[in-house]
């Protein structure tokens, strides 16, 4: 028997403040971050019995070590959800978080569940390097020139995009400064408050004088990355880090970060049962592949597919969260697709706010749905490039 596709609605979306790598979450486990995000999103919809949650889908780009062993299931149990609620960890690198949202929405749209949680968690602090605990590439990658792009570091792919799209150093640095200024202004204006669930960090520290263990607590309420002192002059002093004669620097690249976010999605039946007002309707999602050596242009291929699936035009978008993996690839995407710069990352992007890999999609979903509610926009999009040459885009409608 065929099923009629039904709509999936976001009724709650939240995130932790994003920390710098080895910053305010340096002693915080990624499964604990995830547990807090899940607890917080469930608390925002108290009328729904957590036992009704059909599944918890969690994105994580490096599901190893402290964030291994199916971190989704561990996180939901640590959050106190009933042990009848299952969990699954998924990995599509930087789009893992928004992929989790899309997968959760699909379960509802197909009538397989009425309540779902989609989330993401990532601690780049616990990973010794960008390629995880152990680098174990397939040797065949190096046998053929067409496969070499798989082994390229992300920074080198950004250099290739900068060269191909003729994006200079000064333009990249100016984009980075704007990201910091927008983010600092957003924090000062309180624009992130609705989406952030503050996280209390509790640390056990040795007191060398007394030999006792001292407990220190601090409440993390704001993102740690934005710098009010960022300027063209300060960024110009930074040296390229990926190519001796390149233009990509630590200052015009996304920050390595720790963070988590979570979204609750429900069916229309649950909306009516509990008289809920949704934050947004899931409108569409698409993924596309591009050459690995220029992976940063992935959104150029994914965005048109997502727009077609949602049945809207690019000019219908009111808010675009374009993950700033690098200023070079962000500018290439904006230029190639003719995106309106005023609609792109109005509160700053990953260069200032950070990019905790597999968590970013869930985090930025919270940003866009709350942003649409605050500004009255109708359609918003979360989009990013993905390692090994892909792009993803998810579209949401305020209803």
N, C-alpha and C positions, 0 to 999 in steps of 0.2 A: 504494500500500500504506500503510495507516495505521500510525502509530507509537504505542507505548505510552509515556505520560508517565512519566519516571523522576525520581528525586530528585536534587537538586544539594546538595552539601555544602561548607561552608567549612572548609578545612583550615589556613589561615593568614590572619591579619589583623593589619595593623600601620599605624602612622601616625608622622609626624614630630611633635615638640612643636609646638604652635600658637604663632605669633608675633603680636605686635601689628603693625598696619600701621605701616610705617617703623620697625619694632623690630629684633629680632635677625636677621631675614632681609632687611633693607632692601637689601642688595646681592646677594641670592640670586635666581636666575631660577626661575620656576615649572616650567620643564621639567627643571631640575636637581633641584628638590624631588621631582618626579614620578619621575625616574630613581632617586633614593635609595629612595623607597617601593617601587618595583617590584623593585629589587635586594634589598631587605630581605625582602619577602614571598616571593620565589623562594628565598632562602637558608634560609628557615624549613622548606622541604620539599625537602631536597637529593636525595632519591631520584627526583624527577620530572625528566625531561629537559626543559629549557625549550623544546626544539623541538616538544614535544607541545602547547604552548599554542595553542589554536585562534584566539584573538583577545585583544586588550587593549582594553577599553572604558573610556574615561576621561571623567568628568564635569567640565565647566568652565562656569561661568555667564557668563563674559566671554571667549570664545575669540578674543581679539584681541591684537595687539602681541606681546609676549614669550610669551604663551600661545596664540597663533594658529597658523596653518599646520598643523592637525591635530597638536596637542601630544601626543596619544596615541602616534602613530607616532614622533615625535621623541624622546619620553621613553623609550620602550622600546628604541630604538636606542642612546641615551645610556647606558641601563642595561646594555647589552651582551647583550641577547637576540639570538638568531639573526635574520638579516634575513628569514627565512622566516615570522616571526611578524608578522601584520598588526596594525593598530591603528586605532581610530576614536574621535573625540571627539564627545560628545553634550552637549546643553544643555537642561535643564529647570530653569534657574535654580537655586534653593537646594536642589532635590532631585536635582540632576544626579548626585551621588555615589551615592546609594542607587538611583537609576534605573539607573546602570551595573551595580550588583550584581544588580538584578532582570533586566536584559537578559542579563547573563552567565549567570545561573541558567537563564533561558529557553532559551538555546542548548543547555545541558546537558540540561535536562528534555525537550527535543525530540529528543535524540540526535544533534545536529549537531556536538557537541564533547564531549571528555572532560575537558579542562583549560582553564580560562578565568581571566583576571585582570580584575578590576573595580577601578577606582581613581578618584581625584578629585584635582585640583590647582587652586589659586587663589592668586594674589598680588594682594591689594587694594592693595599698595604700588605696583604698576606701573600701576594704573588711575587716571587723573587724577580720576575721579568715579564715582559709583555706576552711572551709565548708560553706562559705557565711554568709549572715546576720542572718539567723536563722537555727539552726540545728534541723531537723525534720525527723529523720530516722524512717523507718517503724519498729515497734516493732517486727514483725515477723523475722527480721534479727537475733535477739538474741534468737530465739526459737530453732534453729537448728545449730549444729556445722559447717555444710558445708556452712552456710550463714555468719558466723562471719567475714570472710575476707572482706566483704563489708564495715564493720564498722572500719576496721583497718586504722590507720593513715598511710600516705605514708611512713613516716620514719620507722615505724615498718615493713612494707613490705620490705623495703630495708635491714633491719637487717635479715629478714628471707632469702632473696636472698643471702646475704653475708655468712650466715651460710651454706645454702644448696650448694653453689658453692665454699665454702671455700676460701673466699676472705678476706684477713686480713686487719687490720687498716693501716699498712705501705703502702701496695699496693694501697689502696684507696687514702691515702694522696698524694702519688707520682703521681697518676693520676690527682688529683686536682691541684697540683703545675704545672704540665705540661699544664693543661688547661689555667691557668693564664699566663704562659710564652708564649704560642702560641698566645693568644689573645693580649697581650701587644706588641709582635713582629709584629702582623698583623696591629695594630693601628699605630705603628711607621712607618711601610712600606706603609701606606695608602691603604691597601687592602680592607678596607670597604667603601672607599669614593664613589665608583660607586653605591653602593647599599643604601647608607644613604641619606635621605633628612633631612638636619638639621632643628631643630625645635626651633623657638624663643618663649621662655617662657616670658610672661608678667604678672607681679604680682602687686597688689595694696597693699601697705604696710602703716601702720599708722606711722606718725611722731609724737611721743609723745610730743616733745618740741613745735612744731608749731600747732598741732592739725589738720594738713592737711594730705591728702592722697598722699603718694609718689608712683610713678610708677617706677618699676624696671624691666629692660629687660636683658635677657642674651640669647645668642645663644648656643644651645646644639648641638654639632657636633660629639661627640664620646660617645661610650658606657661607662657607669659610673662604671661598676662592676669590670673590670680587675685590679688586684693588682700586681704591679711590685715587691713588697716586700714579696710576698707569698713564703714560704719555708717549707721544711719538719719540721724544728725546730718549726716554729710558729704554724703550724697545729697540731703538736704533743701535744701542750699545751692545745688544746681544749678538753672539756669533751664530751662524748656521750650525745646526747639530747633525744634519743628515747627509750633507754634501758640502765639500770644502768651498765650492763657489756657488752654493745654493742660496735660497731666500727664506727657507722655512726654519724658524727658530722656536725655542721654548715659549717665547712670548706670543707668537701668532699661531700656536697649536693648542689643542684642548688640554686641560689639566688632568693629570692622573688623580683619580678620586675614589672615595668610598661612599656608598649610599644605597638606599632602597626605597621602593615605592609600591603602592598597591591600589587596585581598582576593583570595585564590586559592580558586577553586571547582573541584570535581572531581565526576565521576560515581561511582556506587557501584562500577563496574568498576575504576576507578583506586584507590578505597579498598581494595578487596580485593587488587589486584595488589601494592600497596606496604604493605599492613597498616597503614594510616593510621588514626589516631583523629581524627575530625572535631571541630571546635569547635562546629559547629551545622549544622542542616539548614535550607535556605531553605524557609520555610513559606508565604509569600504576599506579594503586593504589590498595592497599588491606588492610583490617582490619581483625584481628583474636582475638579470646578470649583465655584467660589463667586463672588459678585460681586467684581470687582476692587477696589472701594473699601473692602472689609473682607476683604482677602486673608488676614489673619492667622488667620481661623477655618477655613482650609482643612482642617486635620486633623479637624475635627468631621465633615466629609463623607467624608473618606478612611478614617478608622479603622474605622468599621463595615463598609465594603466589604472592607478587608483582613482583618478578623476572620472575616467570612463565607467569604472565599476560603481562609483557613487552617483553617476548621472548628473554631474555638475561640470561647470567650466572653471578654468584656473582663476578667472577674475571673480568667481563667486567666493573664493576663499577670503576670509576676513583675518585669519591668524595663522601664521606658518611657523612651526617650531622646526627649524632646519638645524640638525645637530652640527655644531662647529667642530668637527674633527680637526680641521685645519682651516685657517682663513683662506688659503689658496683654493681648496675644493669647494668651500661655501660660495666664494665669489664666482667660481666657474659655473656652479649650478644656477646661481641667481642670474648670471649673464646669459647662459645658454637658453634657459627657459623664460627669461624675461619676467622673473618674479618681482613683485613690488617690494623694494627694500623696506618701505615703511611697515609692511605686514610681517616681515621676517624677524623673528626673535625680538619682539618689542621690549622684553624684559632682560635682554642679554642672552648669551648662549654659552656653549660649553667652554669657550676660551676663558670666560670669567667664572661661570657657575660650576664648571667641572663636568666630567664625563665618566661616570662609573660603569662603563661598558654595558653589560647585560641589563643593568638597572635603568639605564637612561631612558629607554622607551616608555616604561611605566611612569617614571618621574615626569617626563615631559608631557605625557598624557594628562596627568594631574594639572600641569601648568596650563595646557590649552583649554581644557574644559572649564576650569575656574576662570581663566582669562575671558573666554567667551561670555560667561555669566556676568562678569563684572562690567564688560564693555558693551554687551548687547549684540555682539557679532553672531552670525548664524553658523558658518562653516569654519572649522579649524583642521589643521593637518600636522601630524608628526612625521618627520621624514629624516632619513640618515643614510650615509654610505655604510658599507659592510665589508670587512676584511675578506680577501680572496676574490673581490670583484662582484659585489651585489649592491643593490639599493632597495630600500623599503619605504613605504608611505601608507599611513593610516589616516582616514578622514572621519571626522566627528561633526554631528549637527546638533546645535543647541535647540531644544524643543520646549 
